[in-house]
Amino acid sequence: MNWKREAALIEQSHNVERLPTAAPRQVKNNQCKAQRQARIALKERHASRFNYRLPSQREALKKASIIRSLNPTPELLIVEEFLNQQGRDVIAKMRDGIVIKQLENPNNPVALEQAVAFLSVKIPTFGERVHLNRAFAELEAEDSSNRQERPA
C-alpha cells in the first residue's frame, strides 16, 4: 500500500486524529549506515558461534561440578539425610552461618565452597533447579563423550 494513500485513509478515519507535532513524512535514517555495515562485517568475520551461558547457568555448572567431585563418605550421606528432613529455612540458616564463620576465619576456602554449594543445591529456586538439572546433564554428556574417546 502506498504511504500517501495510507495517510489519506488515516485522515479520513473519524477516531484517529493527527498530532500537530507529527512529522509530515517518514524520515530516512542514514546515520546508522556505517554502523550497520560494520556490524555485518563483524558478524561475517566471527561467524563461528560459542556456547554463551548466563551467569546463573555458569554458577549452576560450577555447583554441579563441585557436587559431582564430592566423595560419598558416610558423614556426607548422614548429613544429606538430615538435611532432607529439615525445612528450607533451617538449611538457609545453616548456609548463612557457614558463610559467616568462614568469612571470620578463612582457613579452608575449598571446604567453604563445597559446603555452600551442597547446601544451596538442597534449597534451589525453580530457575536454579532448571539450571542445575541442565548442568548435571551437560557434565554427564561430557563424561560419556570423554569415555567414548578414550580407547579401552
C-alpha positions in Angstrom: 0.0 0.0 0.0 1.3 3.5 -0.9 2.1 5.6 2.1 0.2 8.6 0.7 -2.9 6.5 0.3 -2.4 5.1 3.8 -2.1 8.6 5.2 -5.2 9.7 3.4 -7.1 6.7 4.9 -5.9 7.6 8.3 -7.0 11.2 7.9 -10.4 10.0 6.8 -10.9 7.9 9.9 -13.1 9.6 12.5 -11.4 8.2 15.6 -7.8 9.0 14.5 -6.5 12.5 15.0 -3.3 13.7 13.5 -1.0 15.2 16.1 0.3 18.7 15.4 3.9 17.6 16.2 3.8 14.6 13.9 6.3 14.6 11.0 4.8 15.2 7.6 6.6 12.1 6.2 8.7 9.2 7.4 12.3 10.3 7.7 15.0 8.0 6.3 17.7 7.4 8.9 21.0 7.2 7.0 23.1 8.0 10.1 23.4 4.3 11.2 24.5 3.1 7.7 28.2 2.9 8.6 27.4 1.2 12.0 25.2 -1.3 10.3 27.8 -2.2 7.7 30.4 -2.5 10.5 28.1 -4.8 12.4 27.5 -7.0 9.4 31.3 -7.2 8.7 31.9 -8.2 12.3 29.4 -11.0 12.2 30.9 -12.3 9.0 34.4 -12.2 10.4 33.3 -14.0 13.6 30.9 -16.5 12.0 31.6 -19.3 14.5 29.3 -19.4 17.5 30.4 -20.1 21.0 28.4 -21.6 23.9 27.4 -18.5 25.8 26.0 -19.1 29.3 24.1 -16.8 31.5 25.8 -16.0 34.8 23.2 -18.1 36.7 23.9 -21.0 34.3 27.7 -20.7 34.9 27.1 -20.7 38.7 24.9 -23.8 38.4 27.6 -25.5 36.3 30.2 -24.7 39.0 27.9 -26.0 41.7 27.2 -29.2 39.8 30.9 -29.8 39.2 31.6 -29.3 42.9 28.8 -31.7 43.9 29.9 -34.3 41.5 33.5 -34.0 42.8 32.4 -34.8 46.4 33.2 -38.3 47.6 30.2 -40.0 49.1 31.6 -40.6 52.6 29.3 -41.9 55.4 29.4 -38.5 57.1 28.2 -36.8 53.9 25.4 -39.4 53.5 24.2 -38.8 57.1 24.3 -35.0 56.7 22.4 -35.3 53.4 19.7 -37.4 55.0 19.5 -35.0 57.9 19.1 -32.1 55.5 16.3 -33.9 53.6 14.4 -34.0 56.9 14.8 -30.2 57.5 12.9 -27.3 56.1 14.2 -24.7 53.7 14.6 -22.0 56.4 16.9 -24.3 58.5 19.1 -25.1 55.5 19.3 -21.4 54.6 20.3 -20.5 58.2 23.0 -23.3 58.1 24.3 -22.0 54.8 24.4 -18.4 56.1 26.1 -19.5 59.3 28.8 -21.4 57.4 29.5 -18.4 55.2 29.7 -16.0 58.2 32.1 -18.4 60.1 34.3 -18.8 57.1 34.5 -15.1 56.5 35.6 -14.6 60.1 38.2 -17.3 59.8 39.1 -18.2 56.2 41.1 -21.4 56.8 39.8 -23.6 54.0 38.1 -21.8 51.1 37.6 -25.0 49.2 35.6 -26.6 52.0 33.5 -23.4 52.3 32.8 -23.5 48.6 31.8 -27.2 48.8 29.6 -26.7 51.8 27.8 -23.7 50.4 27.3 -25.5 47.1 26.0 -28.5 48.9 23.5 -26.5 50.9 22.5 -24.3 48.0 21.6 -27.4 45.9 19.3 -28.5 48.7 17.2 -25.4 48.6 17.1 -24.2 45.0 14.6 -21.9 43.4 12.7 -23.1 40.4 15.1 -21.4 38.0 18.2 -22.7 39.9 16.7 -26.2 39.8 16.3 -25.9 36.0 19.9 -24.7 35.6 21.2 -27.3 37.9 19.4 -30.1 36.0 20.9 -28.9 32.7 24.3 -28.5 34.3 24.3 -32.1 35.6 23.1 -33.4 32.2 25.8 -31.4 30.5 28.5 -32.8 32.8 27.2 -36.3 32.3 27.2 -35.8 28.5 30.8 -34.6 28.7 31.8 -37.6 30.8 30.2 -40.0 28.4 31.9 -38.4 25.4 35.2 -38.5 27.2 34.8 -42.2 28.0 34.0 -42.9 24.3 37.1 -41.1 23.1 39.4 -43.0 25.3 40.4 -46.4 24.0 39.6 -49.3 26.3 
